[in-house]
Amino acid sequence: MLRLDMNLVWNIINLIVLYLLLKHFLLKPVMDVMNKRQAMIEQNISNARASEGQAEALKKHYEEKLAASSEEGRKLVEDARTQAGVQYDRILKEAQENAGRLMEDARKKAEADQERAMREAKAQIAGLVLAATARVVNQEVSAKTNQAIYDSFLAEAGDSYDTGSH
C-alpha cells in the first residue's frame, strides 16, 4: 500500500522549501516587474488615447484651415481673372486706338503722297506743255506739224508717266 518513506517526506519538504524560495525570490520580483509593465502599458494606452484626441483636434483644425485657404485661393483666382479681364479690355482699347491712329496716319500719308504725285504730274505736264509750245513757236504751224507735236507730246507724257510709276 502506501508507504511513507522518509525520502518522500524529504522530497515534499524540499519541494515546499523550493516553492517558498522560488515564490519569495523569483515569483514576487517577476510579478512586480509584470505589474509595473502592465501599469506602464496602461499608461502608454492612456497617453496614446490622449494623443489620438489631440491629433483629431489638430486634424479638424487643419481641415478647417485648408477649407478656408481653399476658399481664399478661389477668391484670389477670381480676383486675378477679373483683373486680367480689365487689363485685357484696357490693352484691347489701347491697341484699337493705336490701330486707328496708325490708319489715320497712313491715310494722311497716302493723301499727301497722292497730292505730291499730282503736283509732280502737273509740273511734268506743264514742262511738256512748255516744251511743246517752244517747238510750236520754232516750227511752222501746219496740220502735219500740229499732229506730230501732239503725238510727241503724248509720247513724252506716256514716258514720263511710266517713269514716275516705276
DSSP file (Angstrom, degrees, kcal/mol; ACC not computed):
  #  RESIDUE AA STRUCTURE BP1 BP2  ACC     N-H-->O    O-->H-N    N-H-->O    O-->H-N    TCO  KAPPA ALPHA  PHI   PSI    X-CA   Y-CA   Z-CA
    1    1 A M              0   0    0      0, 0.0     2,-0.8     0, 0.0     0, 0.0   0.000 360.0 360.0 360.0-146.2    0.0    0.0    0.0
    2    2 A L        -     0   0    0      2,-0.0     2,-0.5     1,-0.0     0, 0.0  -0.710 360.0-172.0 -91.6 124.1    1.1    3.4    0.6
    3    3 A R        -     0   0    0     -2,-0.8     2,-0.9     2,-0.0    -1,-0.0  -0.927  17.7-140.9-118.2 134.9    4.2    3.7    2.4
    4    4 A L        -     0   0    0     -2,-0.5     2,-0.3     4,-0.0    -2,-0.0  -0.817  23.8-170.9 -97.6 117.9    5.6    6.7    3.6
    5    5 A D     >  -     0   0    0     -2,-0.9     4,-1.8     1,-0.1     5,-0.1  -0.734  32.9-121.0-106.4 155.0    9.1    6.7    3.2
    6    6 A M  H  > S+     0   0    0     -2,-0.3     4,-2.6     1,-0.2     5,-0.2   0.823 112.5  58.7 -67.1 -31.2   11.5    9.2    4.6
    7    7 A N  H  > S+     0   0    0      1,-0.2     4,-2.5     2,-0.2    -1,-0.2   0.891 104.1  51.6 -64.9 -38.5   12.7   10.1    1.2
    8    8 A L  H  > S+     0   0    0      2,-0.2     4,-2.4     1,-0.2    -2,-0.2   0.915 109.5  49.1 -65.7 -41.3    9.2   11.0    0.2
    9    9 A V  H  X S+     0   0    0     -4,-1.8     4,-2.8     1,-0.2    -2,-0.2   0.925 112.4  48.2 -64.8 -43.7    8.9   13.3    3.2
   10   10 A W  H  X S+     0   0    0     -4,-2.6     4,-3.0     1,-0.2    -2,-0.2   0.887 110.8  51.3 -65.3 -36.9   12.2   14.9    2.4
   11   11 A N  H  X S+     0   0    0     -4,-2.5     4,-2.4     2,-0.2    -1,-0.2   0.911 111.6  47.2 -64.3 -41.5   11.2   15.4   -1.2
   12   12 A I  H  X S+     0   0    0     -4,-2.4     4,-2.4     2,-0.2    -2,-0.2   0.925 113.9  47.1 -66.9 -43.2    7.9   17.0   -0.1
   13   13 A I  H  X S+     0   0    0     -4,-2.8     4,-2.8     2,-0.2     5,-0.2   0.919 112.6  50.2 -64.0 -42.9    9.8   19.3    2.3
   14   14 A N  H  X S+     0   0    0     -4,-3.0     4,-3.0    -5,-0.2    -2,-0.2   0.904 110.9  49.4 -61.2 -40.9   12.3   20.1   -0.4
   15   15 A L  H  X S+     0   0    0     -4,-2.4     4,-2.9     2,-0.2    -2,-0.2   0.915 112.0  47.5 -65.3 -42.3    9.5   20.9   -2.8
   16   16 A I  H  X S+     0   0    0     -4,-2.4     4,-2.7     2,-0.2    -2,-0.2   0.928 115.0  45.4 -65.7 -44.2    7.8   23.2   -0.2
   17   17 A V  H  X S+     0   0    0     -4,-2.8     4,-3.0     2,-0.2     5,-0.2   0.928 114.3  49.1 -64.0 -44.4   11.0   24.9    0.6
   18   18 A L  H  X S+     0   0    0     -4,-3.0     4,-3.0    -5,-0.2     5,-0.2   0.912 111.8  49.4 -61.3 -41.6   11.9   25.3   -3.1
   19   19 A Y  H  X S+     0   0    0     -4,-2.9     4,-2.9     2,-0.2    -2,-0.2   0.935 112.7  46.7 -63.0 -45.8    8.4   26.6   -3.7
   20   20 A L  H  X S+     0   0    0     -4,-2.7     4,-2.5     2,-0.2    -2,-0.2   0.903 114.9  46.8 -64.5 -40.9    8.7   29.2   -0.9
   21   21 A L  H  X S+     0   0    0     -4,-3.0     4,-3.4     2,-0.2     5,-0.5   0.933 114.9  46.1 -65.6 -45.3   12.2   30.2   -2.1
   22   22 A L  H  X>S+     0   0    0     -4,-3.0     5,-3.0    -5,-0.2     4,-2.3   0.910 113.6  49.9 -63.1 -40.7   11.0   30.5   -5.7
   23   23 A K  I  <>S+     0   0    0     -4,-2.9     5,-2.0    -5,-0.2    -2,-0.2   0.924 117.7  39.4 -64.5 -42.8    7.9   32.4   -4.6
   24   24 A H  I  <5S+     0   0    0     -4,-2.5    -2,-0.2    -5,-0.2    -1,-0.2   0.925 129.6  26.8 -74.0 -45.3   10.0   34.8   -2.5
   25   25 A F  I  <5S+     0   0    0     -4,-3.4    -3,-0.2    -5,-0.2    -2,-0.2   0.711 136.0  19.1 -94.9 -21.7   13.0   35.3   -4.7
   26   26 A L  I  X5S+     0   0    0     -4,-2.3     4,-2.3    -5,-0.5    -3,-0.2   0.799 122.7  42.4-115.2 -54.8   11.6   34.6   -8.2
   27   27 A L  I  ><S+     0   0    0     -5,-3.0     4,-3.1     1,-0.2     5,-0.2   0.903 112.9  52.3 -67.6 -41.7    7.8   34.9   -8.4
   28   28 A K  H  ><S+     0   0    0     -5,-2.0     4,-2.3    -6,-0.4    -1,-0.2   0.945 114.6  41.1 -63.5 -47.7    7.5   38.0   -6.3
   29   29 A P  H  > S+     0   0    0      0, 0.0     4,-2.6     0, 0.0    -1,-0.2   0.898 116.6  50.4 -65.8 -37.4   10.0   40.1   -8.3
   30   30 A V  H  X S+     0   0    0     -4,-2.3     4,-2.7     2,-0.2    -2,-0.2   0.929 111.8  47.1 -65.5 -42.4    8.7   38.7  -11.6
   31   31 A M  H  X S+     0   0    0     -4,-3.1     4,-2.9     2,-0.2    -1,-0.2   0.890 111.4  51.5 -64.9 -39.2    5.1   39.6  -10.6
   32   32 A D  H  X S+     0   0    0     -4,-2.3     4,-2.8    -5,-0.2     5,-0.2   0.929 111.6  47.1 -62.0 -43.9    6.3   43.1   -9.5
   33   33 A V  H  X S+     0   0    0     -4,-2.6     4,-2.7     1,-0.2    -2,-0.2   0.916 113.7  48.3 -62.7 -42.6    8.0   43.5  -12.9
   34   34 A M  H  X S+     0   0    0     -4,-2.7     4,-2.7     2,-0.2    -2,-0.2   0.895 112.0  48.7 -66.3 -39.6    4.9   42.3  -14.7
   35   35 A N  H  X S+     0   0    0     -4,-2.9     4,-2.5     2,-0.2    -2,-0.2   0.915 113.5  46.8 -65.4 -42.2    2.6   44.6  -12.6
   36   36 A K  H  X S+     0   0    0     -4,-2.8     4,-2.6     2,-0.2    -2,-0.2   0.916 112.8  50.1 -63.3 -41.8    4.9   47.5  -13.4
   37   37 A R  H  X S+     0   0    0     -4,-2.7     4,-2.5     2,-0.2    -2,-0.2   0.916 111.1  48.6 -62.3 -43.6    5.0   46.5  -17.0
   38   38 A Q  H  X S+     0   0    0     -4,-2.7     4,-2.6     2,-0.2    -1,-0.2   0.900 111.7  49.5 -65.0 -39.6    1.2   46.3  -17.1
   39   39 A A  H  X S+     0   0    0     -4,-2.5     4,-2.4     2,-0.2    -2,-0.2   0.904 111.6  49.3 -63.7 -41.0    0.9   49.7  -15.4
   40   40 A M  H  X S+     0   0    0     -4,-2.6     4,-2.5     2,-0.2    -2,-0.2   0.900 111.3  49.2 -65.5 -39.9    3.3   51.2  -18.0
   41   41 A I  H  X S+     0   0    0     -4,-2.5     4,-2.6     2,-0.2    -2,-0.2   0.926 111.6  48.7 -64.8 -44.6    1.3   49.6  -20.8
   42   42 A E  H  X S+     0   0    0     -4,-2.6     4,-2.4     1,-0.2    -2,-0.2   0.890 111.7  50.2 -61.9 -38.8   -1.9   51.0  -19.4
   43   43 A Q  H  X S+     0   0    0     -4,-2.4     4,-2.7     2,-0.2    -2,-0.2   0.913 111.0  48.8 -64.3 -42.5   -0.2   54.4  -19.1
   44   44 A N  H  X S+     0   0    0     -4,-2.5     4,-2.7     2,-0.2    -2,-0.2   0.885 111.2  50.1 -64.5 -38.8    1.0   54.2  -22.7
   45   45 A I  H  X S+     0   0    0     -4,-2.6     4,-2.5     2,-0.2    -2,-0.2   0.926 111.9  47.5 -65.0 -43.5   -2.5   53.3  -23.9
   46   46 A S  H  X S+     0   0    0     -4,-2.4     4,-2.1     2,-0.2    -2,-0.2   0.907 113.4  48.0 -64.6 -41.0   -4.0   56.2  -21.9
   47   47 A N  H  X S+     0   0    0     -4,-2.7     4,-2.9     2,-0.2    -2,-0.2   0.897 111.0  51.7 -64.1 -39.9   -1.3   58.5  -23.4
   48   48 A A  H  X S+     0   0    0     -4,-2.7     4,-2.6     2,-0.2    -2,-0.2   0.906 109.5  49.2 -63.9 -41.7   -2.0   57.2  -26.9
   49   49 A R  H  X S+     0   0    0     -4,-2.5     4,-2.1     2,-0.2    -1,-0.2   0.903 112.5  47.9 -64.6 -39.7   -5.7   57.8  -26.5
   50   50 A A  H  X S+     0   0    0     -4,-2.1     4,-2.5     2,-0.2    -2,-0.2   0.926 113.2  48.0 -65.4 -43.3   -5.0   61.4  -25.3
   51   51 A S  H  X S+     0   0    0     -4,-2.9     4,-2.9     1,-0.2    -2,-0.2   0.879 109.5  53.5 -63.6 -37.2   -2.6   61.9  -28.2
   52   52 A E  H  X S+     0   0    0     -4,-2.6     4,-2.5     2,-0.2    -1,-0.2   0.908 108.7  49.2 -64.1 -40.7   -5.2   60.5  -30.6
   53   53 A G  H  X S+     0   0    0     -4,-2.1     4,-2.3     2,-0.2    -2,-0.2   0.921 112.9  46.8 -63.2 -44.1   -7.7   63.0  -29.2
   54   54 A Q  H  X S+     0   0    0     -4,-2.5     4,-2.9     2,-0.2    -2,-0.2   0.910 111.3  52.1 -63.8 -40.9   -5.2   65.8  -29.7
   55   55 A A  H  X S+     0   0    0     -4,-2.9     4,-2.9     1,-0.2    -2,-0.2   0.902 109.0  50.0 -62.3 -41.0   -4.4   64.5  -33.2
   56   56 A E  H  X S+     0   0    0     -4,-2.5     4,-2.7     2,-0.2    -1,-0.2   0.918 111.1  48.9 -62.3 -43.1   -8.1   64.5  -34.1
   57   57 A A  H  X S+     0   0    0     -4,-2.3     4,-2.5     2,-0.2    -2,-0.2   0.925 113.8  46.4 -62.7 -44.2   -8.4   68.1  -32.8
   58   58 A L  H  X S+     0   0    0     -4,-2.9     4,-3.0     2,-0.2     5,-0.2   0.899 111.5  51.8 -64.1 -40.5   -5.4   69.2  -34.9
   59   59 A K  H  X S+     0   0    0     -4,-2.9     4,-2.6     2,-0.2    -2,-0.2   0.936 111.2  46.9 -61.2 -45.8   -6.7   67.3  -37.9
   60   60 A K  H  X S+     0   0    0     -4,-2.7     4,-2.2     2,-0.2    -2,-0.2   0.917 112.8  50.1 -61.3 -43.2  -10.1   69.1  -37.6
   61   61 A H  H  X S+     0   0    0     -4,-2.5     4,-2.3     1,-0.2    -2,-0.2   0.923 112.7  46.1 -61.4 -45.8   -8.2   72.4  -37.1
   62   62 A Y  H  X S+     0   0    0     -4,-3.0     4,-2.8     2,-0.2    -1,-0.2   0.860 110.3  53.4 -67.7 -35.5   -6.1   71.8  -40.2
   63   63 A E  H  X S+     0   0    0     -4,-2.6     4,-2.5    -5,-0.2    -1,-0.2   0.901 109.5  48.8 -64.7 -39.4   -9.1   70.8  -42.3
   64   64 A E  H  X S+     0   0    0     -4,-2.2     4,-2.5     2,-0.2    -2,-0.2   0.923 113.0  47.1 -64.0 -43.3  -10.8   74.0  -41.3
   65   65 A K  H  X S+     0   0    0     -4,-2.3     4,-3.1     2,-0.2     5,-0.2   0.901 111.4  51.7 -64.4 -39.9   -7.7   76.0  -42.3
   66   66 A L  H  X S+     0   0    0     -4,-2.8     4,-2.4     2,-0.2    -2,-0.2   0.911 110.6  47.9 -62.8 -42.8   -7.5   74.0  -45.5
   67   67 A A  H  X S+     0   0    0     -4,-2.5     4,-2.2     2,-0.2    -1,-0.2   0.915 113.7  47.7 -64.2 -41.8  -11.1   74.8  -46.4
   68   68 A A  H  X S+     0   0    0     -4,-2.5     4,-2.5     2,-0.2    -2,-0.2   0.918 113.7  46.6 -65.3 -42.8  -10.5   78.5  -45.5
   69   69 A S  H  X S+     0   0    0     -4,-3.1     4,-2.8     2,-0.2    -1,-0.2   0.853 110.4  53.8 -69.6 -32.4   -7.3   78.6  -47.6
   70   70 A S  H  X S+     0   0    0     -4,-2.4     4,-2.4    -5,-0.2    -1,-0.2   0.925 110.7  46.1 -64.5 -43.2   -9.1   76.8  -50.5
   71   71 A E  H  X S+     0   0    0     -4,-2.2     4,-2.3     2,-0.2    -2,-0.2   0.910 113.4  49.2 -63.9 -42.5  -11.9   79.5  -50.4
   72   72 A E  H  X S+     0   0    0     -4,-2.5     4,-2.6     2,-0.2    -2,-0.2   0.903 110.4  50.9 -64.2 -40.5   -9.2   82.2  -50.2
   73   73 A G  H  X S+     0   0    0     -4,-2.8     4,-2.5     2,-0.2    -2,-0.2   0.905 109.2  50.8 -62.4 -41.5   -7.4   80.7  -53.2
   74   74 A R  H  X S+     0   0    0     -4,-2.4     4,-2.4     2,-0.2    -2,-0.2   0.911 111.2  48.5 -62.0 -42.1  -10.6   80.5  -55.1
   75   75 A K  H  X S+     0   0    0     -4,-2.3     4,-3.0     2,-0.2    -2,-0.2   0.911 110.7  51.0 -64.4 -41.8  -11.2   84.2  -54.3
   76   76 A L  H  X S+     0   0    0     -4,-2.6     4,-2.7     2,-0.2    -2,-0.2   0.914 111.0  48.2 -61.9 -42.4   -7.7   85.1  -55.4
   77   77 A V  H  X S+     0   0    0     -4,-2.5     4,-2.5     2,-0.2    -1,-0.2   0.915 112.4  49.0 -63.8 -42.1   -8.1   83.3  -58.7
   78   78 A E  H  X S+     0   0    0     -4,-2.4     4,-2.4     2,-0.2    -2,-0.2   0.920 112.2  48.0 -63.6 -44.0  -11.5   85.0  -59.3
   79   79 A D  H  X S+     0   0    0     -4,-3.0     4,-2.9     1,-0.2     5,-0.2   0.911 111.3  51.0 -61.9 -42.1   -9.9   88.4  -58.5
   80   80 A A  H  X S+     0   0    0     -4,-2.7     4,-2.6     1,-0.2    -2,-0.2   0.901 110.0  49.6 -63.0 -40.3   -7.0   87.6  -60.8
   81   81 A R  H  X S+     0   0    0     -4,-2.5     4,-2.5     2,-0.2    -1,-0.2   0.920 111.5  48.8 -63.3 -42.6   -9.4   86.7  -63.6
   82   82 A T  H  X S+     0   0    0     -4,-2.4     4,-2.4     2,-0.2    -2,-0.2   0.937 113.3  46.3 -62.3 -46.6  -11.3   89.9  -63.0
   83   83 A Q  H  X S+     0   0    0     -4,-2.9     4,-2.8     1,-0.2    -1,-0.2   0.891 111.6  52.2 -63.5 -38.8   -8.1   92.0  -63.1
   84   84 A A  H  X S+     0   0    0     -4,-2.6     4,-2.7    -5,-0.2    -1,-0.2   0.897 109.1  50.3 -64.0 -39.5   -6.9   90.1  -66.2
   85   85 A G  H  X S+     0   0    0     -4,-2.5     4,-2.5     2,-0.2    -2,-0.2   0.918 111.8  47.2 -63.6 -43.6  -10.2   90.9  -67.9
   86   86 A V  H  X S+     0   0    0     -4,-2.4     4,-2.5     2,-0.2    -2,-0.2   0.929 114.4  46.9 -63.0 -44.9   -9.9   94.6  -67.1
   87   87 A Q  H  X S+     0   0    0     -4,-2.8     4,-2.9     2,-0.2     5,-0.2   0.893 110.7  52.7 -65.2 -38.7   -6.3   94.6  -68.3
   88   88 A Y  H  X S+     0   0    0     -4,-2.7     4,-2.8     2,-0.2    -2,-0.2   0.934 110.5  47.6 -60.4 -46.3   -7.3   92.8  -71.4
   89   89 A D  H  X S+     0   0    0     -4,-2.5     4,-2.6     2,-0.2    -2,-0.2   0.909 113.0  48.7 -61.8 -42.2  -10.0   95.3  -72.1
   90   90 A R  H  X S+     0   0    0     -4,-2.5     4,-2.6     2,-0.2    -2,-0.2   0.933 113.6  45.8 -63.9 -46.1   -7.6   98.2  -71.5
   91   91 A I  H  X S+     0   0    0     -4,-2.9     4,-2.7     1,-0.2    -2,-0.2   0.903 113.2  50.4 -64.1 -41.1   -4.9   96.7  -73.7
   92   92 A L  H  X S+     0   0    0     -4,-2.8     4,-2.5    -5,-0.2    -1,-0.2   0.918 111.0  48.7 -62.8 -43.3   -7.5   96.0  -76.4
   93   93 A K  H  X S+     0   0    0     -4,-2.6     4,-2.6     2,-0.2    -2,-0.2   0.926 112.6  48.1 -62.6 -44.6   -8.8   99.6  -76.3
   94   94 A E  H  X S+     0   0    0     -4,-2.6     4,-3.0     1,-0.2    -2,-0.2   0.910 111.7  50.2 -62.1 -41.8   -5.2  100.9  -76.5
   95   95 A A  H  X S+     0   0    0     -4,-2.7     4,-2.8     2,-0.2    -1,-0.2   0.903 111.2  48.5 -63.4 -40.7   -4.5   98.6  -79.4
   96   96 A Q  H  X S+     0   0    0     -4,-2.5     4,-2.7     2,-0.2    -2,-0.2   0.905 112.4  48.6 -65.9 -40.5   -7.7   99.8  -81.2
   97   97 A E  H  X S+     0   0    0     -4,-2.6     4,-2.8     2,-0.2    -2,-0.2   0.931 113.5  47.1 -63.6 -44.5   -6.7  103.4  -80.5
   98   98 A N  H  X S+     0   0    0     -4,-3.0     4,-3.0     2,-0.2    -2,-0.2   0.910 112.5  49.6 -62.6 -42.0   -3.2  102.8  -81.8
   99   99 A A  H  X S+     0   0    0     -4,-2.8     4,-2.8     2,-0.2    -2,-0.2   0.915 111.8  48.7 -63.9 -42.2   -4.6  101.0  -84.9
  100  100 A G  H  X S+     0   0    0     -4,-2.7     4,-2.7     2,-0.2    -2,-0.2   0.920 112.8  47.9 -61.4 -44.4   -7.0  103.9  -85.5
  101  101 A R  H  X S+     0   0    0     -4,-2.8     4,-2.9     2,-0.2    -2,-0.2   0.923 113.1  47.8 -62.0 -44.8   -4.1  106.4  -85.2
  102  102 A L  H  X S+     0   0    0     -4,-3.0     4,-3.0     2,-0.2    -2,-0.2   0.904 112.0  49.8 -63.2 -41.1   -1.9  104.3  -87.5
  103  103 A M  H  X S+     0   0    0     -4,-2.8     4,-2.7     2,-0.2    -2,-0.2   0.924 112.5  47.3 -63.4 -43.0   -4.8  104.0  -90.0
  104  104 A E  H  X S+     0   0    0     -4,-2.7     4,-2.8     2,-0.2    -2,-0.2   0.918 113.4  48.1 -64.4 -43.3   -5.3  107.8  -89.9
  105  105 A D  H  X S+     0   0    0     -4,-2.9     4,-2.7     2,-0.2    -2,-0.2   0.922 112.8  48.5 -61.9 -43.4   -1.6  108.5  -90.2
  106  106 A A  H  X S+     0   0    0     -4,-3.0     4,-2.7     2,-0.2    -2,-0.2   0.901 112.0  49.3 -63.7 -40.6   -1.5  106.0  -93.2
  107  107 A R  H  X S+     0   0    0     -4,-2.7     4,-2.6     2,-0.2    -2,-0.2   0.933 112.8  46.8 -63.2 -45.8   -4.5  107.7  -94.8
  108  108 A K  H  X S+     0   0    0     -4,-2.8     4,-2.8     2,-0.2    -2,-0.2   0.907 113.3  48.8 -62.7 -40.9   -3.0  111.2  -94.3
  109  109 A K  H  X S+     0   0    0     -4,-2.7     4,-3.1     2,-0.2    -1,-0.2   0.910 111.1  50.2 -65.0 -41.6    0.4  109.9  -95.7
  110  110 A A  H  X S+     0   0    0     -4,-2.7     4,-2.6     2,-0.2    -2,-0.2   0.909 112.2  47.6 -63.2 -40.9   -1.4  108.3  -98.7
  111  111 A E  H  X S+     0   0    0     -4,-2.6     4,-2.8     2,-0.2    -2,-0.2   0.917 113.2  48.0 -64.4 -42.3   -3.3  111.6  -99.3
  112  112 A A  H  X S+     0   0    0     -4,-2.8     4,-2.8     2,-0.2    -2,-0.2   0.919 113.0  48.2 -64.3 -42.6    0.0  113.6  -99.0
  113  113 A D  H  X S+     0   0    0     -4,-3.1     4,-2.7     2,-0.2    -2,-0.2   0.908 112.8  48.8 -62.6 -41.7    1.7  111.1 -101.4
  114  114 A Q  H  X S+     0   0    0     -4,-2.6     4,-2.4     2,-0.2    -2,-0.2   0.918 112.8  47.1 -65.2 -42.7   -1.1  111.3 -103.8
  115  115 A E  H  X S+     0   0    0     -4,-2.8     4,-2.6     2,-0.2    -2,-0.2   0.908 112.4  49.7 -65.6 -40.5   -1.1  115.1 -103.7
  116  116 A R  H  X S+     0   0    0     -4,-2.8     4,-2.6     2,-0.2    -2,-0.2   0.914 111.2  49.6 -63.2 -41.7    2.7  115.2 -104.1
  117  117 A A  H  X S+     0   0    0     -4,-2.7     4,-2.7     2,-0.2    -2,-0.2   0.891 110.5  50.6 -63.3 -38.9    2.3  112.8 -107.1
  118  118 A M  H  X S+     0   0    0     -4,-2.4     4,-2.8     2,-0.2    -2,-0.2   0.917 110.7  48.6 -64.5 -42.7   -0.4  115.1 -108.6
  119  119 A R  H  X S+     0   0    0     -4,-2.6     4,-2.6     2,-0.2    -2,-0.2   0.916 113.1  47.7 -62.6 -42.9    1.9  118.2 -108.1
  120  120 A E  H  X S+     0   0    0     -4,-2.6     4,-2.6     2,-0.2    -2,-0.2   0.913 112.4  49.1 -64.0 -41.5    4.8  116.3 -109.8
  121  121 A A  H  X S+     0   0    0     -4,-2.7     4,-2.9     2,-0.2    -2,-0.2   0.913 112.0  48.6 -64.0 -41.9    2.5  115.2 -112.6
  122  122 A K  H  X S+     0   0    0     -4,-2.8     4,-3.0     2,-0.2    -2,-0.2   0.906 111.6  50.1 -63.4 -40.8    1.2  118.8 -113.1
  123  123 A A  H  X S+     0   0    0     -4,-2.6     4,-2.4     2,-0.2    -2,-0.2   0.918 112.8  46.0 -64.7 -41.6    4.8  120.1 -113.1
  124  124 A Q  H  X S+     0   0    0     -4,-2.6     4,-2.8     2,-0.2    -2,-0.2   0.911 113.4  49.3 -66.5 -41.6    5.8  117.5 -115.7
  125  125 A I  H  X S+     0   0    0     -4,-2.9     4,-2.9     2,-0.2    -2,-0.2   0.922 111.3  49.6 -62.9 -42.5    2.7  118.3 -117.8
  126  126 A A  H  X S+     0   0    0     -4,-3.0     4,-2.7     2,-0.2    -1,-0.2   0.911 111.4  49.6 -62.3 -40.7    3.5  122.0 -117.5
  127  127 A G  H  X S+     0   0    0     -4,-2.4     4,-2.6     2,-0.2    -2,-0.2   0.914 112.4  47.2 -63.0 -42.3    7.1  121.2 -118.6
  128  128 A L  H  X S+     0   0    0     -4,-2.8     4,-3.0     2,-0.2    -2,-0.2   0.895 111.4  50.8 -65.9 -39.3    5.8  119.2 -121.5
  129  129 A V  H  X S+     0   0    0     -4,-2.9     4,-2.8     2,-0.2    -2,-0.2   0.919 111.7  47.9 -63.8 -42.5    3.3  121.9 -122.5
  130  130 A L  H  X S+     0   0    0     -4,-2.7     4,-2.8     2,-0.2    -2,-0.2   0.919 113.0  48.1 -63.5 -42.8    6.1  124.5 -122.4
  131  131 A A  H  X S+     0   0    0     -4,-2.6     4,-2.1     2,-0.2    -2,-0.2   0.921 113.6  47.3 -63.0 -43.1    8.4  122.2 -124.5
  132  132 A A  H  X S+     0   0    0     -4,-3.0     4,-2.4     2,-0.2    -2,-0.2   0.904 112.3  49.9 -64.8 -40.0    5.6  121.6 -126.9
  133  133 A T  H  X S+     0   0    0     -4,-2.8     4,-2.7     1,-0.2    -2,-0.2   0.910 108.7  52.3 -64.3 -41.8    4.8  125.3 -127.1
  134  134 A A  H  X S+     0   0    0     -4,-2.8     4,-2.0     1,-0.2    -1,-0.2   0.895 110.7  48.0 -62.5 -38.7    8.5  126.1 -127.7
  135  135 A R  H  X S+     0   0    0     -4,-2.1     4,-1.6     2,-0.2    -1,-0.2   0.892 110.9  51.1 -66.6 -40.2    8.5  123.6 -130.6
  136  136 A V  H  < S+     0   0    0     -4,-2.4    -2,-0.2     1,-0.2    -1,-0.2   0.920 110.5  48.6 -64.5 -41.1    5.4  125.1 -132.0
  137  137 A V  H  < S+     0   0    0     -4,-2.7    -1,-0.2     1,-0.2    -2,-0.2   0.890 113.7  46.9 -66.6 -37.6    6.9  128.5 -131.8
  138  138 A N  H  < S+     0   0    0     -4,-2.0     2,-0.3    -5,-0.2    -1,-0.2   0.697 112.3  55.1 -78.5 -19.3   10.1  127.4 -133.5
  139  139 A Q  S  < S-     0   0    0     -4,-1.6     2,-0.2    -3,-0.2     0, 0.0  -0.718  95.0 -94.1-112.9 163.0    8.3  125.5 -136.3
  140  140 A E        -     0   0    0     -2,-0.3     2,-0.8     1,-0.1    -2,-0.1  -0.463  41.2-115.9 -72.9 147.0    5.8  126.5 -138.8
  141  141 A V        +     0   0    0     -2,-0.2     2,-0.3    -4,-0.1    -1,-0.1  -0.757  54.2 142.6 -89.8 116.5    2.3  125.8 -137.8
  142  142 A S     >  -     0   0    0     -2,-0.8     4,-3.0     1,-0.1     5,-0.2  -0.938  62.0-105.7-144.4 167.1    0.7  123.3 -140.1
  143  143 A A  H  > S+     0   0    0     -2,-0.3     4,-2.3     1,-0.2     5,-0.2   0.900 121.4  48.0 -62.9 -41.5   -1.7  120.5 -139.6
  144  144 A K  H  > S+     0   0    0      2,-0.2     4,-2.4     1,-0.2    -1,-0.2   0.916 113.0  47.9 -66.7 -41.8    1.0  117.9 -140.0
  145  145 A T  H  > S+     0   0    0      2,-0.2     4,-3.0     1,-0.2     5,-0.3   0.919 110.9  51.2 -65.0 -44.0    3.3  119.7 -137.6
  146  146 A N  H  X S+     0   0    0     -4,-3.0     4,-2.7     1,-0.2    -1,-0.2   0.919 111.0  48.3 -59.7 -42.7    0.5  120.1 -135.1
  147  147 A Q  H  X S+     0   0    0     -4,-2.3     4,-2.7    -5,-0.2    -2,-0.2   0.916 112.9  48.0 -63.7 -42.6   -0.3  116.3 -135.3
  148  148 A A  H  X S+     0   0    0     -4,-2.4     4,-2.8     2,-0.2    -2,-0.2   0.906 112.9  48.1 -64.8 -42.5    3.5  115.5 -134.9
  149  149 A I  H  X S+     0   0    0     -4,-3.0     4,-2.9     2,-0.2    -2,-0.2   0.921 112.1  49.7 -63.9 -42.9    3.7  117.8 -131.9
  150  150 A Y  H  X S+     0   0    0     -4,-2.7     4,-2.5    -5,-0.3    -2,-0.2   0.936 112.9  46.1 -61.4 -46.4    0.6  116.3 -130.4
  151  151 A D  H  X S+     0   0    0     -4,-2.7     4,-2.5     2,-0.2    -2,-0.2   0.904 113.5  49.5 -62.4 -42.2    2.0  112.8 -130.9
  152  152 A S  H  X S+     0   0    0     -4,-2.8     4,-2.6     2,-0.2     5,-0.2   0.914 110.5  50.8 -62.8 -42.7    5.3  113.8 -129.5
  153  153 A F  H  X S+     0   0    0     -4,-2.9     4,-2.6     1,-0.2    -2,-0.2   0.924 111.6  47.1 -60.5 -45.6    3.6  115.4 -126.5
  154  154 A L  H  X S+     0   0    0     -4,-2.5     4,-2.5     2,-0.2    -2,-0.2   0.895 111.8  50.9 -65.1 -39.2    1.6  112.2 -125.9
  155  155 A A  H  X S+     0   0    0     -4,-2.5     4,-2.5     2,-0.2    -2,-0.2   0.924 113.5  44.4 -64.3 -44.2    4.7  110.0 -126.2
  156  156 A E  H  X S+     0   0    0     -4,-2.6     4,-2.7     2,-0.2     5,-0.2   0.888 113.0  51.4 -68.0 -38.7    6.7  112.1 -123.7
  157  157 A A  H  X S+     0   0    0     -4,-2.6     4,-1.9    -5,-0.2    -2,-0.2   0.901 111.8  47.2 -64.5 -39.6    3.7  112.3 -121.4
  158  158 A G  H  X S+     0   0    0     -4,-2.5     4,-2.7     2,-0.2    -2,-0.2   0.900 112.6  49.6 -67.4 -41.2    3.4  108.5 -121.5
  159  159 A D  H  X S+     0   0    0     -4,-2.5     4,-2.6     1,-0.2    -2,-0.2   0.918 112.6  46.7 -63.4 -43.0    7.2  108.0 -121.0
  160  160 A S  H  X S+     0   0    0     -4,-2.7     4,-2.1     2,-0.2    -1,-0.2   0.857 112.1  50.8 -70.5 -31.7    7.2  110.4 -118.0
  161  161 A Y  H  X S+     0   0    0     -4,-1.9     4,-1.7    -5,-0.2    -2,-0.2   0.926 112.1  47.4 -67.4 -43.8    4.1  108.6 -116.6
  162  162 A D  H  X S+     0   0    0     -4,-2.7     4,-1.0     1,-0.2    -2,-0.2   0.903 113.6  48.0 -63.1 -41.5    5.8  105.2 -117.0
  163  163 A T  H  < S+     0   0    0     -4,-2.6     3,-0.4     1,-0.2    -1,-0.2   0.890 111.9  49.5 -67.7 -40.0    9.0  106.5 -115.4
  164  164 A G  H  < S+     0   0    0     -4,-2.1    -1,-0.2     1,-0.2    -2,-0.2   0.803 109.0  52.0 -70.7 -29.3    7.1  108.1 -112.5
  165  165 A S  H  <        0   0    0     -4,-1.7    -1,-0.2     1,-0.2    -2,-0.2   0.693 360.0 360.0 -83.7 -17.2    5.1  105.0 -111.7
  166  166 A H     <        0   0    0     -4,-1.0    -1,-0.2    -3,-0.4    -2,-0.2   0.419 360.0 360.0-100.8 360.0    8.1  102.7 -111.5
